[in-house]
Amino acid sequence: MNAAQSAIDAVLAQINRVILGKDVQIRLCLACLLARGHLLIEDIPGVGKTTLAHAIAKTLGLSFQRVQFTSDLLPADVLGVSIYDRETGKFRFQRGPIFAQLVLADEINRASPKAQSALLEAMEEHQVTLDGQTMPLPEPFFVIATQNPQDQAGTFPLPESQLDRFLMRVHLGYPGPAAERELLNGLDRRDLVNSLSTIATADSLRALQASVLGVHVSPALLDYVQALVAHTRQAPGLGVGLSPRAAIGLLRAARAWALIAGRDAVIPEHLQAVFGAVVEHRVRQRGSSSAAVARLLEAVPIP
């Protein structure tokens, strides 16, 4: 086993100590990060969304900032603001919490669309432009946003432009009986997160992200990606198909999943493993989104 695979296995094992019984979801989160994407976690309050973000930041040694999104949040509360300095007679820029390697946008859909829009440039360009000045964000840069179900009171729907900037959306769901019993008998999750050790560094994480691009993709696998993407644009019942940006993200996510699995080439099963998390929040459909994604996979033959 090479050093990269050992590091990936150690990261997964440590996060699984905090978030119990959710190995697939944690693998999806790590694949999203290795693919240089942003992550949206949608679920009811209290299932561990915020704890998961803290555990990822602590395990990977990333600088961390949390922004609580509320209805009165302003873009300046996220990006920062220029403050007049009386001593120098000049304006001094006070950086906001967006200037961190991992930013947790907690309950993002409780803020107005104006406040949500503060993340658009940062997530796409990894930079912030204010007062005519462009400032780069630290690398790696990763946004984890949590979202409450749309039917809960006080929520604003995320526009398509915002949703498309999240490479993946995952659901944690309720823990199984065995995991819930361990939660009841075990340590407080906050104390457990504080006790976690840092397994990776920002430099080693960047190296892993670069190695994702070295995972081989065959022409037949590219045919499969194109067929799936084309079917999302033609299938009845879907309001919109996958964009070229989504197609590129899907392939990057499949490469990252292959790397986590210890493979040096992508196979169709890797693409299928990440397909739902990449696609569900991008296509508008009637009925269950997971059922629609399952129908898409069934309709397109594997090359």
N, C-alpha and C positions, 0 to 999 in steps of 0.2 A: 504494500500500500504506500503510495507516494505521500509527500508532505501535505499537498493540497487536499487530498482525500481525507487524511487524518484530521486536518483542521476543520473541514466541513462536518465530519462525523462528530467531532467534539462540540462544535457549535450546536448541532441538532440535539445532541444528548443533553446539554446543559439547559437549553430552552424547554425541552420536554420535561425537565424536572420541575419547571414552574407552571407551564400550561399542560395539564395532564390529559392524556387520551386524545390529543389532537395532532398526531404525527403528520398526517397528510397536509393539514392546514399550515403547519409550521414549515414543512418542506416547500409549500407554495410561496410562503412569505420570503424564505431565503432565496428561492429561485427568482422572485421578483427583484430582490436587492441585487443579486449577482447579474441580472440582466439589465441593470441600471434603470429600473422602472420605479414607479411610485405605487403605493399599496392603499387600497380602500377596504376597510373592514366594516361590514354592515351587520349589525345584530342588535338585539335588545340590550339595555343596560345590565351590567353585572355579570357578564360571561367571560371577562378577562381581556377585553380589547386593549385597554390602556396598559394593563400589566404586561401583555405581550410586547408592546412597543418599548416599554422600559427594559424588559429582559433582552430584547434584540440590541438596544443601544449599549447596555452594560456588557453584554457578551462580546460585542464587536469593538468595543473601545471607542465609540463614536461620541462626539460632543452632542448634547441632547437639549432640546428646548420644547416645552409644551405650551400650546396656545389653546385656551378654552374658548371655543367659538360660541358667541351669544348673539342675540338679536341686535345689541347695541355696539357690537365690535366694529371698529373702523379699519380701513386698510393700513393706516399709519400704526395701529397697534400691532400689526404683523410685520410690516416692512421697516418701520423706523420713522424718525421725524427730525427735521432740522431745528436746532435750538439756538437762539441768539446768545452769544457769549459776550457779556458786557465788558470783560477785561480786554478781549482782543478786538471787539467791535465787529466780529464776523459770526457767521452762522456755523455751527458745528453739528455734524450729522450724528445723531444717536441711533445706533443700529438696533433694529428690532429682532425678535426671536427667530426670524427666518434665516439669520446668519448662523446656522448650526448645521452639522453634518446629518443629523436626523431630527426632523421637525415633526412633532405629533400635533396634528390639527384635530383636536378632540371635539366630537360632535359637530362636524363641519356643517351639517345641514341645519343647524340651529342659528346660523348667521345669515344675514341678508346676501343676495347675489353680489352686491357691491363689495362686501367684505370677502366673499369667496373669490372674487376676481383678483384679489391681491396675490393669489398663488399662481396665476396663469403663466406669467413670464418666468417666474422662478422655477416652476416645474418643467417647462419646456426648454428654456435657454440656460438654466443654472446661473442666472444673473438677475439683478434688480436695477431698474432705471428710475431714479427720482431726481427731480429738479435738474433734468438734463444731464445727469451724471450716471454712468453705467458702472455698477459694482459687481464683481464676480462673487459667487457663493462658494463656500468651502467644498472641497471634494474629498471623498464621495458625498453627494448630496441626495438625500432620500426623504420623501414625505410619506408618512403614514397618517391617513385620515380615518377617523372612526365616524360612523354614521348610524343614526337610529332609524328604524323602519319608517317609511314615509307616512304610514297611517297614524304615527304618534303625534300628539299635539305639539305645536310650536316648531314645526320643521319646514324648511324651504327645499324644494327639489333642486338637485344639482343640474345645471344646464349641460347639454351634450358636449360643449367645448371643454368643460371641466372634467366630466366623466372620462372623456377620451384621453386625458392626460394621465389617468391611472392605468398602469399596465394591467393590474389584476384587481379583482374584487373577491374577497373571501368571506365566508360565514363561519363563525366558530360553533355556534349552536350549544345546546345543553351538554354537560359532561355525561358520560355513561355512569351507571351505578357504582362500579368499582372506583372510577376516578373521583366521583363525588364523595365517596366515603373517605378516600385518602385526603381530599381537600378538607373535610370536616375534622379529621384526626391530625392533620399535619400542621406545619408552621403557617403563620400568617404570610400571604403571598408577598406583601410589601417587604417584610423582613427577609424573605427568601431572595427577592430580587436584590436587596442591598448586600446580601452575602455572596452574590455571584462574582466569579473571577472573570477577568478580561482575557479571552482566548485569542482573539485576533487584534490586529492593528489596522489603522486606516490604510497603510501601505500594503499590507498583506491582502486586505480586502480589494484594493484596486488591482492587485495582481490577479486575484481570482476573477474579477470582472473582466480583465483582459483575456484570461484563458478561456472564457466562455466563447469568444469569437474564434478560438482555435478548434472548437468542436466541429467535426466534419458533418456536412449536410450533402447528401447525394442528390443528383438531378431528379431521381424518382421521388424523394421526399419533398423537394421543391414543387414538383407536380402536384403532390398531395396537398400542400399548403395552398397553392393557387386554386385547386379544385374546391377546397373548403371555403376559401374566401369568396370565390365566384358564386358558390351556392348560397351564401348568406345574402348576396345582392339580388338573387333571383327567387329565393324560396317564398312561397305564399305565406302571408301572415306576419312577415317581418317588415317593420316600418323603414328600416335603414340597414344596409349591409356594412361590412367591415371596410374601413378606409385603408389606404396604403400604409399609413402609420401604424394602424392596428395589425396589419399583416406582418410588418417588420417586427413589431413587438411580440407577436405570436411566435415567430421563428426564434427570436432571442430567448424567449421564455422556455421554449422546447430545448434549446441548446443548454440553458442553465440547468434544467431538470436532468438532462443527460449527464452533465458534469457532476451534479449531486449524486446521481446513481452510479458514478464511477465509470461511465462509458465515454469513449472518445468519438462517438458518432451518434447522431440522432436517429431513432427508429420511430415508426408511427405511434407506438405506445407512449413515447415521451410527449409527442404532440397532443395526443388525446388526453394525457394527464393534466395538461395546463389549459386545454381548450376552453373548458367551462369558465374558469377564473378570468380568462382574457376576454371572452366573448360576451358573457351574459349581460354585463352592464352597458354594452355598446349597441346591441341590437334591440330595437323596440318591437315587442311582440304581444300578441293576445294570449292570455293564459300564463302558465308557468314558464319562467325563463329557463329553468333547468331541463324541463321537458322539451322545450324548443331546441336547446343545444344538443340534447340526446338525439333528436330527430335529424339534426344536421349531420351528426357523425354517422348515423345509420344510412343516410341518403348518399353519402360520398364513399365510393369503394376505395379500399386501401390498395395502392399500387403494388 
